[in-house]
């Protein structure tokens, strides 16, 4: 049976959100068991069946993206075929925004009225490219009226990056220096959650929740690319329901 995570944040009741784990699907081996990624080498039939399990939890088929670690935001209400983007925004009821991850940070956003939602795939390249700032801008709401939830991602103690990555962040946003901890010559441990918080704050979003689920450490529940190399993908999804406050 599938095991879902329901984000704990004060979103309005019409905002629905869901995160899959690796539990409860039909994939086997390194992909066991609820792999939702079509691009990782898993059996296509098994992935389709896993997506059917997910679909039973949703009001519509998710708007899947071709994620490329960039800063393009898709208008999910108008997507008719797979688009290259790393975030999706929706205003219409029952349009399901979705991102796939296996260490990168999924970020879900909504406004206080429940009029707009967004799902963001935020790896370090996307954060540096401004994917969170671009998403906030695309949502067309004052940032003070938005809130964000940070989903399962690799924790700092497991996420080593080179000096050039740290320097790129610091050059762009000096406050991010505190999100890196030295780890040997020219190596640093990066705190993805802290980096995301700083970029959200720069965009004007200060109500930020989540950020306590480590994909690398929890092998039973989560896929992790850094830990396993070849592995599956989890989905983080958000949509607007018909229900009114």
C-alpha positions as CSV (number, residue, x, y, z in Angstrom):
1,X,0.0,0.0,0.0
2,X,1.3,3.4,-0.9
3,X,2.6,5.7,1.8
4,X,1.9,9.4,1.3
5,X,3.2,12.5,3.1
6,X,0.8,15.3,3.6
7,X,2.5,18.7,4.1
8,X,2.0,20.2,7.5
9,X,1.5,23.9,6.8
10,X,-1.3,26.4,7.3
11,X,-2.5,26.5,3.7
12,X,-6.2,27.3,3.1
13,X,-8.5,24.4,3.0
14,X,-9.0,24.6,-0.8
15,X,-5.3,24.0,-1.3
16,X,-4.4,20.3,-1.5
17,X,-0.9,18.9,-1.5
18,X,0.7,15.5,-1.4
19,X,4.2,13.9,-1.6
20,X,4.9,10.4,-2.6
21,X,7.4,8.1,-0.9
22,X,9.1,5.1,-2.4
23,X,6.6,2.7,-0.7
24,X,3.6,1.0,-2.2
25,X,4.3,0.5,-5.9
26,X,5.2,-2.3,-8.3
27,X,8.8,-1.5,-9.3
28,X,11.6,-3.8,-8.2
29,X,15.3,-3.8,-7.6
30,X,16.9,-0.3,-7.2
31,X,13.6,1.2,-8.2
32,X,11.5,-0.4,-5.5
33,X,8.8,0.3,-5.3
34,X,6.7,3.4,-6.2
35,X,9.0,5.0,-8.7
36,X,7.3,7.7,-10.7
37,X,10.1,8.7,-13.0
38,X,9.9,7.6,-16.6
39,X,13.5,8.7,-17.4
40,X,15.5,6.7,-14.9
41,X,15.7,3.2,-16.6
42,X,12.8,1.5,-14.8
43,X,10.4,-0.7,-16.7
44,X,7.8,1.5,-18.5
45,X,4.9,-0.7,-17.6
46,X,5.8,-0.6,-13.9
47,X,6.1,3.2,-13.9
48,X,2.7,3.5,-15.7
49,X,1.1,1.3,-13.0
50,X,2.8,3.3,-10.3
51,X,1.4,6.5,-11.8
52,X,-2.0,4.9,-11.9
53,X,-1.7,4.4,-8.1
54,X,-0.8,8.1,-7.7
55,X,-3.6,9.2,-10.0
56,X,-6.2,7.6,-7.7
57,X,-5.2,10.3,-5.1
58,X,-5.7,13.2,-7.5
59,X,-8.5,15.1,-9.2
60,X,-6.7,15.1,-12.6
61,X,-3.6,13.8,-14.3
62,X,-0.6,15.8,-13.1
63,X,1.1,18.3,-15.3
64,X,4.5,16.5,-15.7
65,X,7.5,18.6,-16.6
66,X,10.8,17.9,-18.4
67,X,13.0,19.2,-15.6
68,X,16.4,20.6,-16.6
69,X,17.7,22.5,-13.5
70,X,16.8,25.9,-15.0
71,X,14.5,28.8,-14.1
72,X,11.6,28.4,-16.5
73,X,8.1,28.3,-15.0
74,X,5.2,26.6,-16.8
75,X,1.6,27.9,-16.8
76,X,0.1,24.5,-15.9
77,X,-3.5,25.5,-16.7
78,X,-2.5,25.8,-20.4
79,X,-0.1,22.9,-20.8
80,X,-1.2,20.4,-23.4
81,X,2.0,18.5,-23.9
82,X,5.2,17.9,-21.9
83,X,7.1,21.2,-21.5
84,X,10.7,21.9,-20.4
85,X,10.5,23.7,-17.1
86,X,11.4,23.4,-13.4
87,X,8.3,24.9,-11.8
88,X,4.5,24.9,-12.6
89,X,1.9,27.5,-11.5
90,X,-1.9,27.0,-11.6
91,X,-4.9,29.2,-10.9
92,X,-7.7,26.8,-12.1
93,X,-9.3,24.3,-9.9
94,X,-8.1,20.7,-10.2
95,X,-4.9,21.5,-12.3
96,X,-2.3,19.4,-10.5
97,X,1.2,20.9,-10.5
98,X,4.0,18.3,-10.0
99,X,7.7,17.9,-9.7
100,X,9.9,14.8,-9.4
101,X,12.9,14.6,-7.1
102,X,15.4,12.3,-5.5
103,X,17.6,14.6,-3.4
104,X,16.8,18.0,-5.1
105,X,14.4,20.1,-3.1
106,X,10.7,20.2,-3.9
107,X,9.0,23.5,-2.9
108,X,5.3,23.9,-2.8
109,X,3.7,27.4,-2.6
110,X,0.3,28.9,-2.3
111,X,-1.4,32.2,-1.4
112,X,-3.5,33.0,1.7
113,X,-6.8,33.0,-0.4
114,X,-6.1,29.7,-2.1
115,X,-6.3,31.3,-5.6
116,X,-2.9,30.1,-6.9
117,X,-0.5,27.3,-6.3
118,X,3.0,26.3,-7.5
119,X,5.4,23.3,-7.4
120,X,9.1,23.9,-7.8
121,X,12.1,21.6,-8.5
122,X,15.0,23.3,-6.8
123,X,18.4,21.7,-7.1
124,X,21.4,23.9,-6.5
125,X,21.6,25.0,-10.2
126,X,17.9,26.0,-10.2
127,X,18.3,27.9,-6.9
128,X,21.3,29.7,-8.3
129,X,19.4,30.4,-11.5
130,X,16.5,32.0,-9.6
131,X,13.8,29.4,-10.0
132,X,12.2,30.3,-6.7
133,X,12.2,34.1,-7.4
134,X,10.9,33.5,-10.9
135,X,8.1,31.3,-9.5
136,X,7.1,33.9,-6.9
137,X,6.9,36.5,-9.6
138,X,4.8,34.3,-11.8
139,X,2.2,33.7,-9.1
140,X,1.1,37.4,-9.4
141,X,0.5,37.9,-5.7
142,X,2.2,40.1,-3.2
143,X,5.0,37.9,-1.7
144,X,3.8,38.7,1.8
145,X,0.6,36.8,1.0
146,X,2.4,33.7,-0.1
147,X,3.7,30.7,2.0
148,X,6.1,27.9,1.1
149,X,6.6,24.3,2.2
150,X,10.0,22.6,1.7
151,X,9.8,18.9,1.0
152,X,12.1,15.9,1.2
153,X,15.7,16.7,0.1
154,X,19.3,15.8,0.9
155,X,20.4,17.1,4.3
156,X,23.6,19.2,4.7
157,X,25.7,16.4,6.3
158,X,25.4,14.3,3.1
159,X,25.6,17.0,0.4
160,X,29.2,17.8,-0.6
161,X,29.8,20.4,-3.2
162,X,32.9,22.1,-4.6
163,X,34.3,25.6,-3.9
164,X,33.0,26.9,-7.2
165,X,29.4,26.1,-6.1
166,X,29.7,27.9,-2.8
167,X,31.4,30.9,-4.5
168,X,28.7,31.2,-7.1
169,X,26.0,31.4,-4.4
170,X,28.0,33.9,-2.3
171,X,28.7,36.1,-5.3
172,X,24.9,36.2,-6.0
173,X,23.7,36.4,-2.4
174,X,26.3,37.0,0.3
175,X,24.1,35.8,3.1
176,X,24.3,32.2,1.7
177,X,27.9,31.9,3.0
178,X,26.4,30.7,6.3
179,X,24.6,27.8,4.5
180,X,28.0,26.1,3.7
181,X,30.2,24.2,6.1
182,X,33.9,23.4,5.3
183,X,34.5,19.7,4.5
184,X,38.1,19.3,3.6
185,X,40.3,21.1,1.0
186,X,38.0,22.9,-1.5
187,X,34.9,21.0,-0.4
188,X,31.8,22.2,1.4
189,X,28.6,20.8,2.8
190,X,25.7,22.7,1.4
191,X,22.4,23.2,3.3
192,X,19.7,23.1,0.6
193,X,17.0,24.1,3.0
194,X,18.8,27.2,4.2
195,X,19.7,28.2,0.7
196,X,16.1,27.9,-0.4
197,X,14.9,29.9,2.6
198,X,17.3,32.7,1.8
199,X,16.2,32.8,-1.8
200,X,12.5,32.8,-0.8
201,X,13.2,35.6,1.6
202,X,14.9,37.6,-1.1
203,X,11.7,37.1,-3.2
204,X,9.7,38.4,-0.2
205,X,8.3,35.1,1.1
206,X,8.9,34.8,4.8
207,X,6.4,32.1,5.9
208,X,8.3,29.0,5.2
209,X,7.5,25.5,6.6
210,X,8.9,22.0,6.4
211,X,12.6,21.3,5.7
212,X,13.1,18.4,8.0
213,X,13.0,15.3,5.8
214,X,16.4,13.9,4.7
215,X,16.2,11.7,1.6
216,X,19.8,10.4,2.0
217,X,19.4,9.2,5.5
218,X,15.9,7.6,5.2
219,X,16.5,4.8,2.7
220,X,13.2,3.0,3.6
221,X,11.0,5.9,2.6
222,X,13.0,8.0,0.1
223,X,14.9,7.7,-3.1
224,X,18.3,9.4,-3.1
225,X,20.5,9.9,-6.2
226,X,23.6,10.8,-4.1
227,X,23.2,7.7,-2.0
228,X,22.3,5.1,-4.7
229,X,23.2,6.5,-8.1
230,X,20.6,4.6,-10.1
231,X,17.3,5.1,-8.4
232,X,13.7,6.1,-8.7
233,X,11.9,9.5,-8.3
234,X,9.2,10.8,-5.9
235,X,6.6,13.3,-6.7
236,X,5.5,16.5,-4.9
237,X,2.1,17.7,-6.0
238,X,-0.3,20.6,-5.3
239,X,-3.6,21.7,-6.7
240,X,-6.7,23.8,-5.9
241,X,-9.9,21.9,-4.9
242,X,-13.5,23.0,-5.6
243,X,-14.0,23.6,-1.9
244,X,-14.3,27.2,-0.8
245,X,-13.3,28.7,2.6
